[in-house]
Amino acid sequence: MIFKLFIFGLTHVTHSALILLQSLHVLLSQKYLCLVHIIYLYISRLLYSDLLFRIKWAWL
C-alpha cells in the first residue's frame, strides 16, 4: 500500500515537472525572454536585499 502511494506520488511529481519544463521551453522560445529575465533579476535582488536587511537588524 505504501509502495503504491510512493509510486503514485513519484509519477505525479514527474508529470508536473514535465509540464513545467514544457512551459519553460515555450517561454524560452518567445521574444520576451529578455524582459522576463530582467524582471526575475530585479525581484531576486529585492528579496536578497530584504533578507540582508533583516539579518542586519537581527544582529543589532
KOLFITI-623790 format. One record per atom (N, C-alpha, C, O): residue number from 1; residue in one letter; x, y, z. Coordinates in Angstrom, 1 decimal, padded with zeros to 4 digits. Last residue first. Layout:
<nodes>
[NUM,"A",[X,Y,Z]] ...
</nodes>
This chain:
<nodes>
[60,"L",[021.5,043.4,015.6]] [60,"L",[021.6,044.6,016.4]] [60,"L",[020.8,044.5,017.7]] [60,"L",[020.8,045.4,018.5]] [59,"W",[021.0,041.1,014.1]] [59,"W",[022.2,041.1,014.9]] [59,"W",[022.3,042.3,015.8]] [59,"W",[023.1,042.3,016.8]] [58,"A",[018.6,041.8,012.8]] [58,"A",[018.6,040.7,013.8]] [58,"A",[019.8,040.7,014.7]] [58,"A",[019.7,040.3,015.9]] [57,"W",[019.4,043.7,011.0]] [57,"W",[018.7,044.2,012.2]] [57,"W",[018.6,043.1,013.2]] [57,"W",[018.4,043.4,014.4]] [56,"K",[020.7,042.0,009.2]] [56,"K",[021.5,043.0,009.8]] [56,"K",[020.8,043.5,011.1]] [56,"K",[021.4,043.7,012.1]] [55,"I",[018.6,040.4,008.3]] [55,"I",[019.7,039.7,009.1]] [55,"I",[020.5,040.8,009.8]] [55,"I",[020.9,040.6,011.0]] [54,"R",[017.0,042.3,007.0]] [54,"R",[016.5,041.6,008.2]] [54,"R",[017.6,040.9,009.0]] [54,"R",[017.6,041.0,010.2]] [53,"F",[018.8,043.0,004.9]] [53,"F",[018.3,044.0,005.9]] [53,"F",[017.8,043.3,007.1]] [53,"F",[018.1,043.8,008.2]] [52,"L",[019.0,040.5,003.6]] [52,"L",[020.2,041.1,004.2]] [52,"L",[019.8,042.2,005.2]] [52,"L",[020.4,042.2,006.3]] [51,"L",[016.4,040.3,002.6]] [51,"L",[016.9,039.3,003.5]] [51,"L",[018.1,039.8,004.3]] [51,"L",[018.3,039.6,005.5]] [50,"D",[016.3,042.5,001.0]] [50,"D",[015.4,042.5,002.1]] [50,"D",[015.9,041.5,003.1]] [50,"D",[015.8,041.7,004.3]] [49,"S",[018.1,041.7,-001.0]] [49,"S",[018.4,042.9,-000.1]] [49,"S",[017.5,043.0,001.1]] [49,"S",[018.0,043.4,002.2]] [48,"Y",[016.7,039.5,-002.0]] [48,"Y",[018.0,039.3,-001.4]] [48,"Y",[018.4,040.5,-000.5]] [48,"Y",[018.9,040.3,000.6]] [47,"L",[014.4,040.6,-003.1]] [47,"L",[014.3,039.7,-002.0]] [47,"L",[015.6,039.5,-001.3]] [47,"L",[015.6,039.4,000.0]] [46,"L",[015.6,042.3,-005.0]] [46,"L",[014.8,042.9,-004.0]] [46,"L",[014.7,041.9,-002.8]] [46,"L",[014.8,042.3,-001.6]] [45,"R",[016.8,040.3,-006.6]] [45,"R",[017.7,041.3,-005.9]] [45,"R",[016.9,042.0,-004.8]] [45,"R",[017.5,042.2,-003.7]] [44,"S",[014.6,039.0,-007.6]] [44,"S",[015.5,038.3,-006.7]] [44,"S",[016.5,039.2,-006.0]] [44,"S",[016.8,039.0,-004.8]] [43,"I",[013.4,041.1,-009.1]] [43,"I",[012.7,040.5,-007.9]] [43,"I",[013.7,039.8,-007.0]] [43,"I",[013.6,039.9,-005.8]] [42,"Y",[015.4,041.5,-011.0]] [42,"Y",[015.0,042.6,-010.2]] [42,"Y",[014.3,042.1,-008.9]] [42,"Y",[014.6,042.5,-007.8]] [41,"L",[015.6,039.0,-012.3]] [41,"L",[016.7,039.5,-011.6]] [41,"L",[016.4,040.6,-010.6]] [41,"L",[016.9,040.7,-009.5]] [40,"Y",[013.0,038.9,-013.4]] [40,"Y",[013.4,037.9,-012.4]] [40,"Y",[014.6,038.4,-011.6]] [40,"Y",[014.6,038.2,-010.4]] [39,"I",[013.0,041.0,-015.1]] [39,"I",[012.1,041.0,-014.0]] [39,"I",[012.5,040.1,-012.9]] [39,"I",[012.5,040.4,-011.8]] [38,"I",[015.0,040.0,-016.9]] [38,"I",[015.2,041.3,-016.2]] [38,"I",[014.3,041.4,-015.0]] [38,"I",[014.7,041.8,-013.9]] [37,"H",[013.7,037.8,-017.9]] [37,"H",[014.9,037.6,-017.2]] [37,"H",[015.2,038.9,-016.3]] [37,"H",[015.7,038.8,-015.2]] [36,"V",[011.5,038.9,-019.2]] [36,"V",[011.3,038.0,-018.1]] [36,"V",[012.5,037.9,-017.3]] [36,"V",[012.4,037.8,-016.0]] [35,"L",[012.9,040.3,-021.2]] [35,"L",[012.1,041.1,-020.2]] [35,"L",[011.8,040.2,-019.0]] [35,"L",[011.9,040.7,-017.9]] [34,"C",[014.1,038.2,-022.6]] [34,"C",[014.9,039.2,-022.0]] [34,"C",[014.2,040.0,-020.9]] [34,"C",[014.7,040.2,-019.8]] [33,"L",[011.8,036.8,-023.6]] [33,"L",[012.7,036.2,-022.7]] [33,"L",[013.6,037.2,-021.9]] [33,"L",[013.8,037.1,-020.7]] [32,"Y",[010.1,037.5,-025.5]] [32,"Y",[010.0,038.3,-024.3]] [32,"Y",[010.9,037.7,-023.2]] [32,"Y",[010.8,038.1,-022.1]] [31,"K",[010.0,035.9,-027.7]] [31,"K",[010.9,037.0,-027.8]] [31,"K",[010.9,037.8,-026.5]] [31,"K",[011.7,038.8,-026.4]] [30,"Q",[010.0,032.4,-026.7]] [30,"Q",[009.3,033.7,-027.0]] [30,"Q",[010.4,034.8,-027.1]] [30,"Q",[011.5,034.7,-026.6]] [29,"S",[011.3,030.2,-025.9]] [29,"S",[011.2,030.4,-027.3]] [29,"S",[010.6,031.7,-027.7]] [29,"S",[010.5,032.1,-028.9]] [28,"L",[010.9,030.2,-023.2]] [28,"L",[012.3,030.4,-023.7]] [28,"L",[012.3,030.7,-025.2]] [28,"L",[013.1,031.5,-025.7]] [27,"L",[008.3,029.4,-023.0]] [27,"L",[008.7,030.7,-022.6]] [27,"L",[010.0,031.1,-023.2]] [27,"L",[010.2,032.2,-023.6]] [26,"V",[008.4,026.8,-023.9]] [26,"V",[007.6,027.7,-024.7]] [26,"V",[008.0,029.2,-024.3]] [26,"V",[008.1,030.0,-025.2]] [25,"H",[010.0,025.8,-021.9]] [25,"H",[010.5,025.7,-023.3]] [25,"H",[009.7,026.7,-024.1]] [25,"H",[010.3,027.4,-025.0]] [24,"L",[008.4,026.1,-019.7]] [24,"L",[009.6,026.9,-019.7]] [24,"L",[010.2,026.9,-021.2]] [24,"L",[010.7,027.9,-021.6]] [23,"S",[006.4,024.2,-020.3]] [23,"S",[006.1,025.7,-020.2]] [23,"S",[007.3,026.5,-020.3]] [23,"S",[007.3,027.6,-021.0]] [22,"Q",[008.0,021.9,-020.2]] [22,"Q",[007.3,022.3,-021.5]] [22,"Q",[007.0,023.8,-021.5]] [22,"Q",[007.2,024.5,-022.5]] [21,"L",[008.6,021.9,-017.5]] [21,"L",[009.7,022.0,-018.5]] [21,"L",[009.1,022.4,-019.8]] [21,"L",[009.7,023.2,-020.5]] [20,"L",[006.0,021.6,-016.4]] [20,"L",[006.8,022.8,-016.1]] [20,"L",[007.9,023.0,-017.1]] [20,"L",[008.1,024.1,-017.6]] [19,"I",[005.5,019.0,-017.3]] [19,"I",[004.6,020.1,-017.7]] [19,"I",[005.3,021.4,-017.5]] [19,"I",[005.3,022.3,-018.4]] [18,"L",[007.5,017.6,-015.9]] [18,"L",[007.5,017.6,-017.4]] [18,"L",[006.6,018.8,-017.9]] [18,"L",[007.0,019.4,-018.9]] [17,"A",[006.6,018.0,-013.3]] [17,"A",[007.9,018.5,-013.7]] [17,"A",[008.0,018.6,-015.2]] [17,"A",[008.6,019.6,-015.8]] [16,"S",[004.2,016.6,-013.3]] [16,"S",[004.2,018.0,-013.0]] [16,"S",[005.5,018.7,-013.5]] [16,"S",[005.5,019.8,-014.1]] [15,"H",[005.2,014.0,-013.7]] [15,"H",[004.3,014.6,-014.7]] [15,"H",[004.3,016.1,-014.5]] [15,"H",[004.3,016.8,-015.5]] [14,"T",[006.7,013.7,-011.3]] [14,"T",[007.4,013.7,-012.6]] [14,"T",[006.6,014.3,-013.7]] [14,"T",[007.1,015.0,-014.5]] [13,"V",[004.7,013.8,-009.4]] [13,"V",[005.7,014.8,-009.4]] [13,"V",[006.4,014.9,-010.7]] [13,"V",[006.8,015.9,-011.3]] [12,"H",[003.2,011.5,-010.2]] [12,"H",[002.6,012.8,-010.2]] [12,"H",[003.6,013.9,-010.3]] [12,"H",[003.5,014.9,-011.0]] [11,"T",[005.1,009.5,-009.7]] [11,"T",[004.6,009.7,-011.1]] [11,"T",[004.0,011.1,-011.2]] [11,"T",[004.2,011.7,-012.2]] [10,"L",[005.4,009.8,-007.0]] [10,"L",[006.6,010.0,-007.8]] [10,"L",[006.1,010.2,-009.3]] [10,"L",[006.7,011.1,-010.0]] [9,"G",[002.8,009.1,-006.1]] [9,"G",[003.4,010.4,-005.8]] [9,"G",[004.5,010.7,-006.7]] [9,"G",[004.6,011.8,-007.3]] [8,"F",[002.7,006.4,-007.0]] [8,"F",[001.8,007.4,-007.5]] [8,"F",[002.3,008.8,-007.3]] [8,"F",[002.2,009.6,-008.2]] [7,"I",[004.8,005.3,-005.5]] [7,"I",[004.9,005.3,-006.9]] [7,"I",[003.9,006.3,-007.5]] [7,"I",[004.3,007.0,-008.5]] [6,"F",[003.8,005.7,-002.9]] [6,"F",[005.0,006.3,-003.3]] [6,"F",[005.2,006.4,-004.8]] [6,"F",[005.6,007.4,-005.3]] [5,"L",[001.5,004.1,-003.0]] [5,"L",[001.3,005.6,-002.8]] [5,"L",[002.6,006.3,-003.2]] [5,"L",[002.6,007.4,-003.8]] [4,"K",[002.6,001.6,-003.3]] [4,"K",[001.8,002.1,-004.4]] [4,"K",[001.6,003.6,-004.2]] [4,"K",[001.6,004.4,-005.2]] [3,"F",[004.0,001.4,-000.8]] [3,"F",[004.8,001.4,-002.1]] [3,"F",[003.9,002.0,-003.2]] [3,"F",[004.4,002.7,-004.1]] [2,"I",[001.9,001.3,000.9]] [2,"I",[002.7,002.5,001.0]] [2,"I",[003.6,002.6,-000.3]] [2,"I",[003.8,003.7,-000.8]] [1,"M",[000.8,-001.2,000.0]] [1,"M",[000.0,000.0,000.0]] [1,"M",[000.9,001.3,000.0]] [1,"M",[000.7,002.2,-000.8]] 
</nodes>
